[in-house]
Amino acid sequence: MQLIIVESPHKAKTIEKFLKGEYKVEASKGHVRDLPVNRMGIKISSNFEPYYEISQDKKADIKRLSEKAKKADKVFLATDPDREGEAISWHLAEVLGLDEKQANRIEFNEISEKAVKNAIANPRKIDMNLVDAQQARRVLDRLVGYSISPVASSILNENLSAGRVQSVALRMIVDREREIQAFKPQEYWNLKADVNPQGKSNFSVLLTEKKGKKFKPSSEQEALAVESELKASQFKVAEVKKSVVKSHAPAPYITSTLQQDGSIRLNITAPQVMAIAQRLYEGVETPNGNIALITYMRTDSVRVSKEAQASALDYIKANYGDKYVPSRPNVYRSKKDAQDAHEAIRPIDIRRTPDSLVNVLDKNQYKLYKLIYDRFIASQMSEAIYDSVAVTVTAGDYGLKTSGKTLVLKGYTAVYDDSKKEEDEESGNALLPPMEQNEVLNLNKLSKEQKFTKPPVRYTEATLIKSMEDKGIGRPSTYAVIMGKLTDKKREYVHREKKSLVPNPISYTLIDFLVKDFPDIMDISFTAKMEDSLDDIGTGGKDWHKLIKDFYTGFEKQLENSKLTDVICDKCGARMTINSGRFGNYYACSNYPKCSNIKSANPDVAIPTDKLCSKCGGVMVEREGKFGKFLACSNYPKCKNTVSLTESVGVCPDCGRPTKKMTSRGGKIFYGCSGYPECKFMSWDLPTGEKCPTCGKYLVEINGKIKCSDKGCSFVKDAKG
């Protein structure tokens, strides 16, 4: 028996459908080990090596897979065909004790019988360059996130998360909102003339020029003056441009464009798009068993196989006719920085039309599958063809324009219409009458309308993803994760107004802090270059340890500077840094290790110390109570050991024990009995332990004099006497 290990039970079920007999397919259910959740897990002093651990909920899965692997004649690792999948295969090999030098890694872009069997026939070794690329990205993101987040949370007194790419995306949203807030609308006026050639139909032209330069009246007074001049002018056709306009079919979907269209056309978020697409890729239940419907959905390539293209062209010819088949098959070029590891997102089998699956898929699965299916078919169809006419009209010093186009051949728009709903002010789709150059036009009506320039448009999820892609920030596998974090209800950096992404107040504060203290991290071009460097590791061009080290050298200095506060150390006078620990925020002297002074940023929160409990060995924490500072075991209530940190000065007049000099929460000095809680004596002045010979009250020392604590008693003597 041969064992194939995949990530998902759905994927396992789909593969098992056509791999019978000698193959057993098991699911790892994602990563089997990962960086720890509650600490950084990066050994900075050991060349930034990551520390991986197996979580409790994965131990049963590992035991199950180990038992199956021991019984198998051969084990194939068939995780997803990307860096994340490669890393999962490597972790599986490590945990299960597989020989990493053996050719036991198989990959396929689609879960079809042909693709899977071809992969099994051509196994390869685990690609450690891809593994290192994933490790480098993970280590870098962990260093940034787990270092900056506590600092930001401490300084801004909020529970915040500052991710490497996530924060840059948030900055884009905040910067755009500030542009909108700072925008001052400018007034302008549109003037339209209703004209017609003699004996022919009317059409409208819009004022666009004055003396050959772009022009719009900027006030009502100016608009009235222009209107008067136009009425006194002769309208004449200056130019008629006729052309055939061809609109080329769009490329098949890649991850980013699928997420954008999912938002625009289906009104579902990027994380939802990817979750639905994952299921379509892994397989859905049908009356004929589990069937996978689309190719791998994390890709930046628009390439398609010749076999898939041929199937699409046959389908188009049979269902739409020869004129919808391009003279040459459409070929698309991926972007320069694309990894191009997989095909574009497309249906596996053209014969499985959306309509044939309408009773199998749920509502959103059907919508997304239809979107992918239609876009792929459209990408292989002929161009849409239009007859276009552009007309320029002159009237004195002024130029007015209009345009129109008529559809000649639908082409790909018969399946996927990507025409813009909103037309430019100067264009229109009205039918224009035939006319010639220099032909005089009748002016029937002039109309004017006040307008104002519009501020920049807020980002939507779709436009933010597109902008990130254009700027080289993030990668196909990260867009959905970033969108999810930005709109996470726990932190709410961003809220939605319809489809627009609007930053919440905390986002402005966070971004200002990050831009000031971490300029490199927040620089868009720096982030894009870092993405390219991380990609280079996957091709074997860079040592990931050196990349991280070079980055961390500057980052560490920025991190330390960001922690500095205006709080002065009361022991050495140096500035203190703010830190976030297991027991809350605390100040630590920046002069460490020469000065190890620390104090809580919140009087109610304990500060961890380097002292251990004499009773149980637990970490002692510094607290402040009614009678001053003291050390308490962090294992409380199991261990109740405490050690006073207050100074013993004076004598209790009630029980004779020493009193301790302490500070109240209001900052005032007082003296309390060390026998508390048995003795609850307390005095604002230093008690001597003696009684007043005049009235019997206790005596205190004030400014070198011994006085009665009773203000009404006149007893006084020198302290030395």
ChimeraX attribute file (.defattr): number of C-alpha atoms within 10 A of each C-alpha:
attribute: neighborCount
match mode: 1-to-1
recipient: residues
	/A:1	13
	/A:2	16
	/A:3	21
	/A:4	25
	/A:5	26
	/A:6	24
	/A:7	22
	/A:8	19
	/A:9	18
	/A:10	23
	/A:11	27
	/A:12	22
	/A:13	21
	/A:14	24
	/A:15	26
	/A:16	18
	/A:17	14
	/A:18	16
	/A:19	15
	/A:20	10
	/A:21	9
	/A:22	10
	/A:23	18
	/A:24	18
	/A:25	22
	/A:26	21
	/A:27	20
	/A:28	21
	/A:29	14
	/A:30	15
	/A:31	17
	/A:32	21
	/A:33	20
	/A:34	16
	/A:35	18
	/A:36	15
	/A:37	9
	/A:38	7
	/A:39	9
	/A:40	18
	/A:41	20
	/A:42	19
	/A:43	12
	/A:44	14
	/A:45	7
	/A:46	8
	/A:47	12
	/A:48	20
	/A:49	15
	/A:50	20
	/A:51	14
	/A:52	14
	/A:53	13
	/A:54	15
	/A:55	14
	/A:56	8
	/A:57	9
	/A:58	15
	/A:59	13
	/A:60	10
	/A:61	14
	/A:62	18
	/A:63	13
	/A:64	13
	/A:65	19
	/A:66	17
	/A:67	11
	/A:68	19
	/A:69	21
	/A:70	14
	/A:71	12
	/A:72	17
	/A:73	10
	/A:74	14
	/A:75	23
	/A:76	25
	/A:77	27
	/A:78	27
	/A:79	28
	/A:80	22
	/A:81	18
	/A:82	20
	/A:83	21
	/A:84	19
	/A:85	22
	/A:86	27
	/A:87	24
	/A:88	26
	/A:89	30
	/A:90	21
	/A:91	19
	/A:92	23
	/A:93	19
	/A:94	13
	/A:95	16
	/A:96	16
	/A:97	12
	/A:98	18
	/A:99	11
	/A:100	17
	/A:101	9
	/A:102	11
	/A:103	15
	/A:104	22
	/A:105	25
	/A:106	26
	/A:107	23
	/A:108	20
	/A:109	23
	/A:110	25
	/A:111	23
	/A:112	21
	/A:113	15
	/A:114	11
	/A:115	14
	/A:116	20
	/A:117	16
	/A:118	14
	/A:119	18
	/A:120	18
	/A:121	10
	/A:122	13
	/A:123	17
	/A:124	17
	/A:125	14
	/A:126	21
	/A:127	18
	/A:128	18
	/A:129	22
	/A:130	22
	/A:131	22
	/A:132	22
	/A:133	26
	/A:134	24
	/A:135	21
	/A:136	25
	/A:137	20
	/A:138	14
	/A:139	24
	/A:140	24
	/A:141	16
	/A:142	20
	/A:143	22
	/A:144	20
	/A:145	20
	/A:146	18
	/A:147	18
	/A:148	24
	/A:149	17
	/A:150	23
	/A:151	23
	/A:152	25
	/A:153	18
	/A:154	21
	/A:155	19
	/A:156	14
	/A:157	11
	/A:158	14
	/A:159	12
	/A:160	22
	/A:161	22
	/A:162	23
	/A:163	23
	/A:164	20
	/A:165	25
	/A:166	22
	/A:167	23
	/A:168	23
	/A:169	24
	/A:170	28
	/A:171	23
	/A:172	18
	/A:173	22
	/A:174	25
	/A:175	15
	/A:176	19
	/A:177	21
	/A:178	14
	/A:179	15
	/A:180	15
	/A:181	11
	/A:182	10
	/A:183	13
	/A:184	12
	/A:185	11
	/A:186	12
	/A:187	15
	/A:188	19
	/A:189	20
	/A:190	18
	/A:191	22
	/A:192	19
	/A:193	23
	/A:194	16
	/A:195	22
	/A:196	20
	/A:197	20
	/A:198	12
	/A:199	7
	/A:200	14
	/A:201	12
	/A:202	17
	/A:203	16
	/A:204	20
	/A:205	22
	/A:206	21
	/A:207	27
	/A:208	22
	/A:209	16
	/A:210	17
	/A:211	11
	/A:212	10
	/A:213	10
	/A:214	11
	/A:215	16
	/A:216	18
	/A:217	20
	/A:218	16
	/A:219	14
	/A:220	15
	/A:221	10
	/A:222	14
	/A:223	20
	/A:224	15
	/A:225	11
	/A:226	19
	/A:227	19
	/A:228	12
	/A:229	14
	/A:230	21
	/A:231	16
	/A:232	11
	/A:233	15
	/A:234	14
	/A:235	25
	/A:236	22
	/A:237	21
	/A:238	18
	/A:239	17
	/A:240	17
	/A:241	11
	/A:242	14
	/A:243	12
	/A:244	13
	/A:245	17
	/A:246	16
	/A:247	16
	/A:248	17
	/A:249	23
	/A:250	20
	/A:251	22
	/A:252	25
	/A:253	27
	/A:254	24
	/A:255	25
	/A:256	25
	/A:257	18
	/A:258	23
	/A:259	26
	/A:260	24
	/A:261	20
	/A:262	23
	/A:263	20
	/A:264	16
	/A:265	11
	/A:266	15
	/A:267	13
	/A:268	18
	/A:269	21
	/A:270	26
	/A:271	17
	/A:272	17
	/A:273	24
	/A:274	21
	/A:275	14
	/A:276	17
	/A:277	26
	/A:278	20
	/A:279	17
	/A:280	25
	/A:281	25
	/A:282	25
	/A:283	23
	/A:284	20
	/A:285	14
	/A:286	12
	/A:287	7
	/A:288	7
	/A:289	11
	/A:290	20
	/A:291	23
	/A:292	23
	/A:293	25
	/A:294	26
	/A:295	25
	/A:296	27
	/A:297	26
	/A:298	24
	/A:299	26
	/A:300	26
	/A:301	23
	/A:302	21
	/A:303	21
	/A:304	18
	/A:305	10
	/A:306	10
	/A:307	8
	/A:308	15
	/A:309	19
	/A:310	13
	/A:311	14
	/A:312	22
	/A:313	19
	/A:314	14
	/A:315	16
	/A:316	22
	/A:317	15
	/A:318	11
	/A:319	10
	/A:320	14
	/A:321	11
	/A:322	14
	/A:323	15
	/A:324	22
	/A:325	23
	/A:326	17
	/A:327	10
	/A:328	9
	/A:329	15
	/A:330	17
	/A:331	12
	/A:332	14
	/A:333	11
	/A:334	15
	/A:335	12
	/A:336	7
	/A:337	10
	/A:338	15
	/A:339	15
	/A:340	16
	/A:341	14
	/A:342	23
	/A:343	22
	/A:344	27
	/A:345	30
	/A:346	27
	/A:347	27
	/A:348	19
	/A:349	16
	/A:350	18
	/A:351	11
	/A:352	12
	/A:353	15
	/A:354	22
	/A:355	10
	/A:356	10
	/A:357	15
	/A:358	14
	/A:359	11
	/A:360	15
	/A:361	17
	/A:362	11
	/A:363	10
	/A:364	15
	/A:365	21
	/A:366	19
	/A:367	18
	/A:368	22
	/A:369	22
	/A:370	18
	/A:371	21
	/A:372	24
	/A:373	27
	/A:374	21
	/A:375	24
	/A:376	27
	/A:377	23
	/A:378	26
	/A:379	25
	/A:380	25
	/A:381	29
	/A:382	26
	/A:383	24
	/A:384	20
	/A:385	20
	/A:386	18
	/A:387	15
	/A:388	17
	/A:389	20
	/A:390	18
	/A:391	20
	/A:392	20
	/A:393	25
	/A:394	24
	/A:395	20
	/A:396	15
	/A:397	13
	/A:398	21
	/A:399	24
	/A:400	23
	/A:401	23
	/A:402	22
	/A:403	21
	/A:404	17
	/A:405	21
	/A:406	16
	/A:407	13
	/A:408	13
	/A:409	17
	/A:410	18
	/A:411	25
	/A:412	28
	/A:413	20
	/A:414	14
	/A:415	18
	/A:416	19
	/A:417	16
	/A:418	11
	/A:419	9
	/A:420	7
	/A:421	6
	/A:422	6
	/A:423	10
	/A:424	8
	/A:425	11
	/A:426	14
	/A:427	15
	/A:428	16
	/A:429	13
	/A:430	13
	/A:431	14
	/A:432	21
	/A:433	11
	/A:434	10
	/A:435	17
	/A:436	13
	/A:437	14
	/A:438	14
	/A:439	14
	/A:440	19
	/A:441	21
	/A:442	17
	/A:443	19
	/A:444	13
	/A:445	11
	/A:446	16
	/A:447	11
	/A:448	16
	/A:449	11
	/A:450	14
	/A:451	14
	/A:452	12
	/A:453	11
	/A:454	12
	/A:455	16
	/A:456	13
	/A:457	12
	/A:458	19
	/A:459	20
	/A:460	20
	/A:461	24
	/A:462	21
	/A:463	16
	/A:464	21
	/A:465	26
	/A:466	19
	/A:467	15
	/A:468	20
	/A:469	18
	/A:470	10
	/A:471	13
	/A:472	18
	/A:473	26
	/A:474	22
	/A:475	21
	/A:476	20
	/A:477	18
	/A:478	17
	/A:479	26
	/A:480	22
	/A:481	14
	/A:482	21
	/A:483	20
	/A:484	16
	/A:485	19
	/A:486	21
	/A:487	17
	/A:488	13
	/A:489	11
	/A:490	9
	/A:491	16
	/A:492	16
	/A:493	23
	/A:494	23
	/A:495	16
	/A:496	12
	/A:497	10
	/A:498	7
	/A:499	17
	/A:500	17
	/A:501	22
	/A:502	21
	/A:503	23
	/A:504	14
	/A:505	12
	/A:506	15
	/A:507	22
	/A:508	19
	/A:509	12
	/A:510	22
	/A:511	22
	/A:512	13
	/A:513	16
	/A:514	21
	/A:515	16
	/A:516	12
	/A:517	20
	/A:518	20
	/A:519	14
	/A:520	17
	/A:521	21
	/A:522	23
	/A:523	13
	/A:524	20
	/A:525	14
	/A:526	14
	/A:527	20
	/A:528	18
	/A:529	13
	/A:530	20
	/A:531	17
	/A:532	15
	/A:533	19
	/A:534	24
	/A:535	23
	/A:536	17
	/A:537	23
	/A:538	22
	/A:539	14
	/A:540	15
	/A:541	12
	/A:542	17
	/A:543	17
	/A:544	25
	/A:545	16
	/A:546	12
	/A:547	16
	/A:548	19
	/A:549	15
	/A:550	11
	/A:551	15
	/A:552	18
	/A:553	10
	/A:554	12
	/A:555	20
	/A:556	14
	/A:557	12
	/A:558	17
	/A:559	17
	/A:560	14
	/A:561	14
	/A:562	20
	/A:563	21
	/A:564	18
	/A:565	14
	/A:566	10
	/A:567	16
	/A:568	16
	/A:569	21
	/A:570	13
	/A:571	11
	/A:572	14
	/A:573	13
	/A:574	16
	/A:575	18
	/A:576	24
	/A:577	24
	/A:578	28
	/A:579	21
	/A:580	18
	/A:581	13
	/A:582	8
	/A:583	14
	/A:584	16
	/A:585	23
	/A:586	22
	/A:587	24
	/A:588	25
	/A:589	25
	/A:590	25
	/A:591	16
	/A:592	12
	/A:593	8
	/A:594	9
	/A:595	15
	/A:596	15
	/A:597	18
	/A:598	23
	/A:599	22
	/A:600	21
	/A:601	19
	/A:602	12
	/A:603	13
	/A:604	11
	/A:605	17
	/A:606	24
	/A:607	28
	/A:608	23
	/A:609	15
	/A:610	8
	/A:611	14
	/A:612	16
	/A:613	20
	/A:614	13
	/A:615	11
	/A:616	13
	/A:617	13
	/A:618	16
	/A:619	18
	/A:620	24
	/A:621	22
	/A:622	25
	/A:623	21
	/A:624	22
	/A:625	13
	/A:626	10
	/A:627	21
	/A:628	21
	/A:629	18
	/A:630	16
	/A:631	23
	/A:632	25
	/A:633	25
	/A:634	22
	/A:635	16
	/A:636	11
	/A:637	8
	/A:638	9
	/A:639	15
	/A:640	13
	/A:641	17
	/A:642	18
	/A:643	14
	/A:644	17
	/A:645	17
	/A:646	18
	/A:647	14
	/A:648	17
	/A:649	18
	/A:650	22
	/A:651	22
	/A:652	27
	/A:653	20
	/A:654	14
	/A:655	15
	/A:656	15
	/A:657	17
	/A:658	21
	/A:659	28
	/A:660	25
	/A:661	23
	/A:662	24
	/A:663	18
	/A:664	15
	/A:665	12
	/A:666	6
	/A:667	8
	/A:668	9
	/A:669	15
	/A:670	18
	/A:671	28
	/A:672	28
	/A:673	28
	/A:674	24
	/A:675	16
	/A:676	13
	/A:677	8
	/A:678	9
	/A:679	14
	/A:680	13
	/A:681	17
	/A:682	17
	/A:683	17
	/A:684	14
	/A:685	16
	/A:686	24
	/A:687	28
	/A:688	21
	/A:689	18
	/A:690	18
	/A:691	17
	/A:692	18
	/A:693	11
	/A:694	10
	/A:695	13
	/A:696	13
	/A:697	15
	/A:698	20
	/A:699	23
	/A:700	26
	/A:701	19
	/A:702	14
	/A:703	8
	/A:704	10
	/A:705	14
	/A:706	22
	/A:707	23
	/A:708	26
	/A:709	22
	/A:710	15
	/A:711	8
	/A:712	8
	/A:713	14
	/A:714	11
	/A:715	16
	/A:716	14
	/A:717	12
	/A:718	12
	/A:719	14
	/A:720	7
	/A:721	6
